[in-house]
């Protein structure tokens, strides 16, 4: 997401391929509080991690760098 255009409270965006709802925007730090559409637990992400379309790009879990498996 272009960090120049900040999302607004209530916007529905995507974190990778899952839809999230913006709860609060911290513009000074470029962080947003979000929750998955089907859940109630809130968490924080960098604004640049969000997009307007789902992203199905393959990725590697950071746990693998530590040698842990699921």
Helices and strands as residue ranges (DSSP letters): E 12-15, E 18-26, E 31-36, E 42-46, G 47-49, E 50-51, H 63-66
